[in-house]
Amino acid sequence: MKPLCELEQFYLNKLHVDWLNPDPDMKNESVSFGVDYDYSCNTNDPYKIRMVMRLVMSPNSEDDASACPYEIFSEIEGYFKFSDDIEAEKMPFFSRVNSLTILYGILRGEIANITGSFKGQKYILPSIMMQDVVNDTEARKKAEEEEFAGDAE
């Protein structure tokens, strides 16, 4: 059976981690967490895509470092080949969700590995619903485009 999605290559473009919490026993309850991405298709093959995912994580406020022991800024880039068995109208959503899920998993492992070397405890990124990330991001980008188009008139 032919795979629907293949990761051809990935690059960790940026990963900055600051340890903020001197007490590793504190709970991570109040976290500001954001994921954004840039998506592009190969002009010669719409089933080859490039995805760049950015993740930012920090405490919700400056004096709330105990709730989130790390401040993380990261960017990971992946190149994917999708099966041409995927219906063309489903490809944009399917490819975004699957490529982001794969990149998030890689980044999750890298951050756990790196934070395991800090004085504080190893940090594992939370599980997220990538469908929600894609839907929210696409809605935000569409609203920004409409606002920009309205300003240009």
N, C-alpha and C positions, 0 to 999 in steps of 0.2 A: 504494500500500500504506500502510495506517495504521500509524504508529509505535507500538511497544509501550510506550514510556516517553518522556515529554516533561518536560523541566525547564521549569517555568513561571517560577520566580524563585529567586534565591539571595541570601543576605546573609552577609558575613563579619562575624560578631559579635565575634570576638576574634582577634587575632594579635599575640602577643608573642614577639619574637626577641631573644635575647642572644647576642652573639658571645663565645665563651670562649677561642678558640685564637689565640695570637699568631703561630703558624707555619702558613700556609696549605698547606704541602706535607705535613702530617701526614695519615695515612690515617684514614678513618672506619670503624673496625672494631668498636669496642665501644660499642654504643648501646642505651639503654633506650628502647623505643618502645611506645606504647600508643594504641589507638583504641577509643573507646566511642561509643555513640549512644543517642538517644531517638527513638522511632518513634511516630507517631500517625496515625490515619486520620480523614478528614472523616466526621462522623456521618451526613451526608446522602448521601455518595458514597464508598463504600469503595475506589474506584479513584483517589481523590485523597489524597495523603499528605504529611505534613510530616516531614522527617528533620533531626535536629540531630546533627552529628558533631563529636566532640572528639578532638584529637590532641595527645599529649604526647611530646616527644622530648628526651633529655638524655644526658650521659655516664653510664655505669654506676656510677661512683663519683666523689667530689669530686676526687680526684687523677688522674682519667683524662680530663681535658678535651682532651688531645691526640687522643684517639680519636674525639671527636665535637665539632666546632668550634662547635656552636650548641645553645642550649637554647630549645625552641619550645613554646609553649602556644597552642592555637588552637581556635576553634569556628566552624563554618560551618553554615548552616541553608538547606535547600532545600525547595521546594514542587514536587511532581510530579503529573502526571496519567498514569495507566496505562490501557492499552486494556482495555475490558471483554471482549476476546477471551481474556484470560488466565483460566484456570480458577480459580475462587474459592479452592480448597484450595492452589493453588500461589502465590497472590498474596502472602501474607506473606513467604515466603522470597525470591521473585523480586523483589519491590519493595524489600526491604532491600538485597539484593546490588546491584541496578542503581542505586538512588539513592545508595548509599554509594560505588560505583565512580565515578559522575559527580562527586560532591562531592569525593572524594579527588583526582581529576584536576584539578579547579579549584584546590584547595588546593595541590597539588603545583606548579602553575604560579605561583601567588602567592608561595609560599615561595622558589622558584628566582629569581623576579624580585626579591624584596626582598633575599635574601641576596647576590645579585649586586652590590648596592650597598655591601656591607660590605667591610672591609679583607681579610677572608678570602675564600676562593673561593665561588662560587655553590654552593648545596647543593640537590641534587635528592633528594626523598624516594624511598625504595626502592619497587620494585614489590612489591605484596602480593597475596595471594589473598583477595579479599573474601569468598568463600564460607567460608573458614576463620575470618575475623573474625566473620562472622554466627553461624556454628555455635558458636564459643567464647563469644561474648558472650551468646547465648541460653542456653547451658548454664549459664554463670555466674549469669545473672539468675534462672534457674529454681532453682538451688541456693540462692541468697540468699532467694528467696521461700519455699522449703520450710523453710529454717532459721528465718526470721522467723515462719512459721506454727507451727513447733514451739515457739518461745520464747513465743508468745502463749497456748499451751494451759496 
